[in-house]
Amino acid sequence: MGDKFHVLVIGAGIAGPAMALFLKKAGLTCAIYEARSKAESIGGGLGFAPNGMNVIAALGLDDRLKARGSPVVESTFRDERGRLLARLPADAARYGQPTMSMMRSDVAAVLTEEVYRQEIPLHYGKRLVRIEDGRGNGVIACFVDGTRAEGDILVGADGIHSQARRLVMPEAPAPEFVGIIGIGGALPRTAVPEILPIHTQSFTFTFGPSGFFGFCGGSAGEAMWWSNLPRSQPYSADELTSFAPHELREQMLERYGSYYRPIPDLIAHTSNIIALNIFDVRSLPRWHDGRVILIGDAAHAVSPNAGQGASLALEDAMYLAKLLRDCAGDYRTAFEGFEHARKPRVERIVAAGRRAASDKSIVTPLRSKIRNWMIGLMLRLVGIPGQDSAFRYRVQWE
């Protein structure tokens, strides 16, 4: 079937390369087309849950990825003075793989290196501008540089602002601003002596009247942190690029300078601080149209508060490739089965990410104390079962 069925994969972030590798594993041919140049990187840090790591392990890439990041043994929840509210273990033995924290670019690099090693075609500078019907026998992707590519199906793995989604589902809901600006950065661990090994092996979530602040280990030798600034409207692209790192640092120190150490030290020693509007895609009426299907953030972008965006995208890639293999190229059956199986899980997690974002607002000291008491109570009651429902999920390839 590999010589007869060819897949066009749009996007080379995390979902796209994973999709290509699983298609190759399934015996199907494909090529990847990415809008950005090869020199451009994808930024930001991420927490990589065990369900995502299990997908990486199915590709035989787990050891390579572990070498780039920091293992996480637990999540701790604290108030602004550092008092413990709750603790959730992240037991690798329980879930098959550890939770990891690292930069998004590390995950993309490991996947892309394997794409090149397996000689899967990957084309940069290919900005999708049109999708055409291949006269009933396929689909044609047309790019802004005038080139075209033809395949049997097209997989849109081009992120939350997906051009593939816009082209085939112009009536679909646009990504929705969740009311939060994400601000954060990474720094060498050696820059902050107050960072202890226990800090880099834990996701530390801090809730106080001035807002939320999180920190953990990052890529090898680094720590990283992030915060949420509530805002009614997203910043414009010009506004985001106009922020100077020192201005963001001063704003963050003003807001979080009274929080327990090492929080002020993390902010003070970070040279490059970035700000991002946070969007999600709560629910699309459908994920496929004709010979085109969406996966990852293109279909169901989840707020970073859920800690599941990259993992869900990897699950999508593995599951869709498996269905295309098992359906022997009957893409209609594969598409319908994919959406039916995946939609309930991912939309439940997207909703959970929304709820988590609402817990991170700026409130009065009294309301902060009440909120923290509720957070501690709920995590002790339902934290492990809730974590299990996300982390235990496995795609069975065989």
NUVO-690623 format. One record per residue (C-alpha): residue in three letters; x, y, z. Coordinates in steps of 0.02 Angstrom, whole numbers, plus 50000, padded with zeros to 5 digits. Example, Ala and Ser with C-alpha at 12.3 -4.5 7.8 and 13.67 -1.06 7.14 Angstrom:
BEGIN
ALA506154977550390
SER506844994750357
END
This chain:
BEGIN
MET500005000050000
GLY501475011750032
ASP501815013649845
LYS499995017849808
PHE499455028849953
HIS500355045249986
VAL499995057650126
LEU500345076350127
VAL500745082450303
ILE500595101150331
GLY501615107450479
ALA503295102450554
GLY503065106850737
ILE502725091650846
ALA501165083550772
GLY501765084050592
PRO503435075050611
ALA502645062350730
MET501275059350601
ALA502575056350466
LEU503575044150573
PHE502045033950616
LEU501485033850434
LYS503195026950388
LYS503005014050527
ALA501305009550453
GLY502045006950280
LEU501355022850202
THR502315036150108
CYS502195054550152
ALA503035071550141
ILE503015086150263
TYR502755104350213
GLU503165118150338
ALA502795136750318
ARG504255143350422
SER506055143150365
LYS507245129850427
ALA508175142850530
GLU506625147750630
SER506355138350792
ILE504775135150892
GLY504935142751063
GLY504235140851237
GLY504355127651370
LEU503185113151400
GLY502765099551522
PHE502755082751435
ALA501555070551516
PRO501805051551524
ASN500455048351393
GLY501475058751270
MET503095050551322
ASN502315033551290
VAL501995038951110
ILE503795044751095
ALA504335027751164
ALA503315018951028
LEU504465027850903
GLY506005022451001
LEU506465040451040
ASP506155041251227
ASP507975039951281
ARG508475053851162
LEU507125065151229
LYS507515061251411
ALA509315066551381
ARG508705083951333
GLY507515087651476
SER507165086351661
PRO506185072051740
VAL504745077151852
VAL504375066352003
GLU502935076352075
SER501835091752061
THR501755102952214
PHE500485116652245
ARG500935131052361
ASP500335148052417
GLU501315164152395
ARG502285161152556
GLY502815143652500
ARG501605134252613
LEU501155117252538
LEU499345115552482
ALA499435098452399
ARG500635086252318
LEU500335074452171
PRO501635061052132
ALA502085058151950
ASP502585039851964
ALA503435033651806
ALA503125015551858
ARG501265019251869
TYR501155026551694
GLY502545017951598
GLN503555033751566
PRO504045048851670
THR503375066451656
MET504695077651577
SER504955096451564
MET505945104751425
MET505845117351285
ARG504635113751144
SER506085115351022
ASP506905100051103
VAL505405089051063
ALA505325095750885
ALA507195093050862
VAL507155074850916
LEU505695071150800
THR506435080850654
GLU508125072350671
GLU507245055550657
VAL506265061550507
TYR507895065650420
ARG508695049250477
GLN507245039550399
GLU507385050150241
ILE505605056650248
PRO505475072150137
LEU505325088350239
HIS505115104750146
TYR505275121750230
GLY504625138450166
LYS503015130350104
ARG501595141650158
LEU499935133550112
VAL498815144950010
ARG497535133449929
ILE496915115449933
GLU496215108449771
ASP495265092749726
GLY496365080949629
ARG494945076849508
GLY494215063949625
ASN495835054149640
GLY496765064149770
VAL497115081149845
ILE498295095049792
ALA499165107149911
CYS499635123649832
PHE500955134649912
VAL501265153249906
ASP502905150649812
GLY501935143149666
THR502395125049697
ARG501115111049717
ALA501085093849796
GLU499865079849763
GLY499355065649877
ASP497905054249921
ILE497495063650083
LEU498095079150174
VAL498405079950362
GLY498325097450434
ALA499545097750580
ASP499905116350567
GLY499445122350740
ILE498135132850825
HIS498055145850684
SER497955131950554
GLN497865137550373
ALA497245120150325
ARG495755122550443
ARG495375139750371
LEU495385133050194
VAL494295117650215
MET493195123550359
PRO493005142450340
GLU491425141850447
ALA492315133550594
PRO492485143350757
ALA494085153450765
PRO495335150550907
GLU494665158951063
PHE495685169751182
VAL495585162051356
GLY495855178451448
ILE497685175351492
ILE499375181751435
GLY500725168951464
ILE502375176551521
GLY503925166351557
GLY505715161951522
ALA507165149951546
LEU508855152251628
PRO510385142051677
ARG510155133351845
THR511855139751898
ALA511205157651889
VAL510065154552038
PRO510935145252181
GLU509255144752271
ILE508645132152141
LEU508845115352227
PRO508755098152144
ILE507025095952218
HIS506455111552125
THR507035104951956
GLN506185088151984
SER504495095752022
PHE503165106151939
THR502885119552071
PHE501225128752053
THR501035144252161
PHE499385153052192
GLY499305169952277
PRO498335186352273
SER499505193652142
GLY499215179052024
PHE499915162151976
PHE501755157651956
GLY502485140851906
PHE504265134351890
CYS505195118151858
GLY506725110851775
GLY506925114251590
SER508065108251454
ALA509675100251517
GLY510545112251635
GLU509115124751639
ALA507625129851744
MET506065137851673
TRP504585147651740
TRP502925154251680
SER501525165451744
ASN499775170251691
LEU499225188251674
PRO497325189951662
ARG496765201551521
SER495085204351436
GLN495815205951261
PRO497385198651180
TYR498845209751138
SER499095213850955
ALA500585206350866
ASP501445223350868
GLU501155225151055
LEU501895208051091
THR503465211550991
SER503665228851069
PHE503915222151246
ALA505725223451299
PRO506355209551414
HIS506865221951549
GLU505115229551548
LEU504325212451571
ARG505575208251707
GLU505145224151803
GLN503285220551787
MET503505202851848
LEU504595208051995
GLU503315221152043
ARG501955207952041
TYR502895193052115
GLY504335200952210
SER503505197252377
TYR503225178852338
TYR504355165852420
ARG506085162252352
PRO506665156852227
ILE505255165452130
PRO505985183152131
ASP507715176152092
LEU507075166551942
ILE506315182351869
ALA507815193451909
HIS509075181751825
THR508095178351664
SER508815188251519
ASN507505183951388
ILE505695184851447
ILE504295181951322
ALA502435185751321
LEU501125175851224
ASN499255177051202
ILE498445160651256
PHE497085153651143
ASP496155137251132
VAL494965128551013
ARG493595121251120
SER492605111650991
LEU492485110550803
PRO490925103350720
ARG492055090850632
TRP493895087150608
HIS493875081250429
ASP493185086750261
GLY493375076350104
ARG495185070750093
VAL495805082950227
ILE495915079350414
LEU496555089950558
ILE497585083950706
GLY498395091750858
ASP498125110150892
ALA497365112450720
ALA495875102050779
HIS495825104850967
ALA497075117351037
VAL497125116051226
SER497675129351349
PRO499435126351420
ASN498575125551590
ALA498065107751548
GLY499865102151518
GLN499265090751378
GLY499415099951212
ALA500955091051144
SER500435074251216
LEU498715074951136
ALA499495079450969
LEU500635064350979
GLU499185053051025
ASP498265059550872
ALA499705055750756
MET499915038050819
TYR498055034050819
LEU497715041050645
ALA499205031950569
LYS498615015750649
LEU496855017850577
LEU497515021850403
ARG498575006050412
ASP497154995150474
CYS495895002350350
ALA497064998250205
GLY496925015750133
ASP495045017850160
TYR495305035450224
ARG493445039150249
THR493275024950375
ALA494905030050457
PHE494385048350472
GLU492695044150546
GLY493445031750669
PHE494785044150720
GLU493565058150758
HIS492345046650848
ALA493705039450960
ARG494715055150995
LYS493465069351009
PRO492725065251181
ARG494435063451263
VAL495225079151194
GLU493705090351219
ARG493625084751401
ILE495445089751424
VAL495205106351333
ALA493775110351453
ALA494875105751601
GLY496215117651538
ARG494925131451533
ARG494415128051712
ALA496225127951768
ALA496485145051689
SER495035152151790
ASP495935147151953
LYS497405158551913
SER496605175751920
ILE497175190352027
VAL496065191552182
THR495995199452355
PRO497035191452494
LEU495455184452574
ARG494835176752413
SER496585170052382
LYS496555160852549
ILE494845153452510
ARG495395148352336
ASN496975140252402
TRP495995130352531
MET494835124252393
ILE496295119652280
GLY497105109452417
LEU495475100752461
MET495015096452281
LEU496745090152237
ARG496785078852389
LEU495065071952342
VAL495155070152153
GLY496935074552102
ILE497585056852074
PRO496015050351983
GLY496025065751871
GLN497865063551834
ASP497615045151799
SER496275048251668
ALA497505058651567
PHE499135049451600
ARG498555031251586
TYR497885032951409
ARG498815022151282
VAL498675019951096
GLN498905001351061
TRP499895000650899
GLU499884981850875
END
